[in-house]
Amino acid sequence: MASLPKRIIKETERLASDPVPGIGAEPHEDNLRYFAVTIEGPKESPYEDGIFELELYLPDDYPMEAPKVRFLTRIYHPNIDRLGRICLDVLKNNWSPALQIRTVLLSIQALLASPNPNDPLANDVAEDWIKNEELAISKAREWTTLYAEKK
Amino acid sequence: MSDLDSDDSLLLEFEDDDENVSYLDTYDDGKPTHLDSDFAKVPPHKIDTDDSEFDIDESQFSGEDLEDDYLVFPVKKTTKDLLDEDSVPSLKYECLTTQEIFESMISRVHHLQPVLSLPSQDILILMQRYDWNEERLLEEWTEKMDNLLIESGLNTSGESNGRGVQNGKEFFCPICCEERLTETFSLECGHEYCIDCYRHYIKDRLNNGKIITCMDCPLALKNEDIDQVMGGASSARLMDSSIKSFVRKHSNSYKWCPYTDCKCIIHLKDTSSLQEYSRLHASRFVSCNMGHSFCFGCGFEIHAPADCGVTDQWVKKARLECENLNWVLSHTKECPRCSVNIEKNGGCNHMVCSSCKYEFCWICGGDWTPHGSSFYQCVIYKNGEKNKLVADTPKKTLRRYAFFYKMFTEHEVSAKLDWKLGETVGFKVKGLQEKIGVSWIEGQFLTESLKTLNEGRTALKWSFAVAYYSDPSHNLTKIFIDNQGLLSNAVESLSELLQIKSPEVIMKRKTEFYNKAGYVKNRTKALLECGRDLLLKGISKARE
C-alpha cells in the first residue's frame, strides 16, 4: 500500500491525543485507513445509554472523497437502514475536504439526537416514526437495550 | 404546395394520387400505371412542408442550374410528414448542441444584466442556481435581493481582497496537511488551501454541473476563478455539465438524440400539442441535424404505425420472452401435423413426432415417404420459406407471439442489411457520375429510393407489433394484414432493384426505381394510416 497521506496520520494522532467526548475511533492494525468506531447514544434521546459500534473507511481519494461509515450495531432509526447504512448529507453531496473524521462522527451523533423521518432511508421505520412517534421512540429505546447495551 | 401551377398537370395528378391511396390498392406487379415514365424526368427533391429548417439540405439548391420546376417537384414525404398531415398538429422543434444552448443562456445573462446590474459572472452563478430559469430568478430577486446573493455564495461586500491565486510561499495546507513551498488559492473568505488540493477538488466537481464552492464555506467559485486555478478553459466543462443537467431536468421539452455518439439535443418549442398526439395515437417523430430520426416520446426509432404504448409493451415483452423464444425458435421446429415443438438433439433428418407419430423430414418439413433412404440430405427442400411471409395468423399464444416476433426480427435483420446496402449506394452514385457522367443531383434518385426503402422497412417492422396487439377477428385487422403483405412485396422488390451494381443498368431502369419507390411510399402511407385507425378505434391495444 502506498504510504499513508500526512492528513490521515495527523487526524489519527489528534483523535488519540484529543478524543471527542462520547466518541472513540481507532485504526485497524493491518489497515490504517480502517477505523473501529464507537458512539455513545446522546443524552435525552432513545439511544441514551447505548454504545453503538460503527466501521469507518477512508477511501484512496480521502479527503477529496467522503469517508465511508456504517453502523455495525443494529439500531432503530429512520435514517439508518438494516445494513447500517447512514443517510447523511455530509457523507454524500455535502462532503467537503475541509471536514474531518471527527466532524463526521459528530454529525452522526447529532443525527441520533434528532432523527429526520422526512428524509428517510429505512422507509418502514420512517413511516412508524411519522404515524406514531411515541411508539417508534419506545421501540428505538427497546432496540438500544437489546443490541447496544453497555457491557 | 401553393406554387404548384396548372402548367404541370402531371404533378397535380401525382399529388392527388398521393392523397387517395385506399387501404386495398391492388398491387399490379411493381409497375403501377399511374406513375408513367414522364415522372422519371423530374429529378427528386427533398422539399418538406413543415420543419423546413431541418429537412432541406440547402446545398442542394445552391446551384444555378436549378430551374423552377425542380423546386415544385411533388413533395417527398417522410414518414413523419405522412403522419403530420390530417388532424395531427405539426411539431415545432429545433436541434441544438450543449454549446448552442449555453450560448443562448449567455445571451439571456446579457439581457438580465441591466435588470440586476451585477457582473455577468455573478449572474451566471445565479442562473446556475436557478437551473437557468430566469423567471424564477427574477421573482426571487425582487423578493430577496442581497439575501439571494448570499444564498448563492456571492460576495456582497464589494471587496475582492485576497481572492485569487497567491504566489509561492511556505504554507501549511489543512487539507493535505503538507507544509511546503506552494502556490495557494482562496476566495474573500480567506479559507486558503494549496493549489494542488484546490485543483483536485475542482477537477472532481467539473462534471457534476453544480456550483463549486469554497471547501469550507458556501462562497462560490466563478468561472474566472476556476480557469485561474486550473489553467485553460476548464469552466467550459462545468458549463457543459451544467447544461447537461439542465437538459436532464427538462426532459419533457429537451431530449438527447439516442443514437450512439450523437451530440444533438432536440428542443420541442411547443409542448402543448403533445396531448393531442397521444390522443390520436400518433408519435412525435423528430430528426436531429445528423439525420437521425427518433420518437420524441419514447426515444425509440421511428416506430409508426405503432404508438409509444404498443412499442413499449412490445419491447418489454420481447425482452422478457426473447430468451425462451429464441431458444425455442432456434432449437425446435413444429411438427408439421400437430404443431408440437420438437427439439432435434441428434440423429438423422428422419423425424417421428413423439406426440402424433407423424414421420417427416427435419429439413423440408414434408412427409418422409418420398425421402426414401436419403437420411442425411434432403432433396425436396425448397426455398419456400419467404412466401410464407404473411401466412394466416396462428392462434395459440406462444405460437402467435413467436410468429409476430419472428416477422419483426426478420425485418429488423433485413433493415440492417439494407443499411449495409446503403453504404454501397454512395459508391453507386459516384460510379454514375464518373462512368456515365450523370450529374450528382440526377443520381440522387438512388439515395431517395434507399431512404424510401428504409422507411418502408421500418414501418413494416413495427406494424407487426401493432398486428400482434390487434383483435385478429376484426375486419380492419385483416385489411391491415393485407396491407402488410402489399408493403412487404413492394419493399422486397425495391430492395432487389437496389442490389443492381452496373451503372448502365441502373440508369436504364431509372424509371423503375421511381415507380417502385413511389409505390413503396404509397403503401407505407396506407399501412401507417390503417395502423393508426386500428389504434384509434381500440382494435389494437397494448395490454398485458
Chai-1 contact restraints between the chains, C-beta under 6 A:
chainA,res_idxA,chainB,res_idxB,connection_type,confidence,min_distance_angstrom,max_distance_angstrom,comment,restraint_id
A,K6,B,C177,contact,1.0,0.0,6.0,A-B,restraint_1
A,K6,B,E178,contact,1.0,0.0,6.0,A-B,restraint_2
A,R7,B,C176,contact,1.0,0.0,6.0,A-B,restraint_3
A,R7,B,C177,contact,1.0,0.0,6.0,A-B,restraint_4
A,K10,B,C177,contact,1.0,0.0,6.0,A-B,restraint_5
A,P63,B,I175,contact,1.0,0.0,6.0,A-B,restraint_6
A,M64,B,H200,contact,1.0,0.0,6.0,A-B,restraint_7
A,M64,B,D204,contact,1.0,0.0,6.0,A-B,restraint_8
A,S96,B,M215,contact,1.0,0.0,6.0,A-B,restraint_9
A,P97,B,I175,contact,1.0,0.0,6.0,A-B,restraint_10
A,P97,B,Y201,contact,1.0,0.0,6.0,A-B,restraint_11
A,P97,B,M215,contact,1.0,0.0,6.0,A-B,restraint_12
A,A98,B,M215,contact,1.0,0.0,6.0,A-B,restraint_13
A,A98,B,D216,contact,1.0,0.0,6.0,A-B,restraint_14
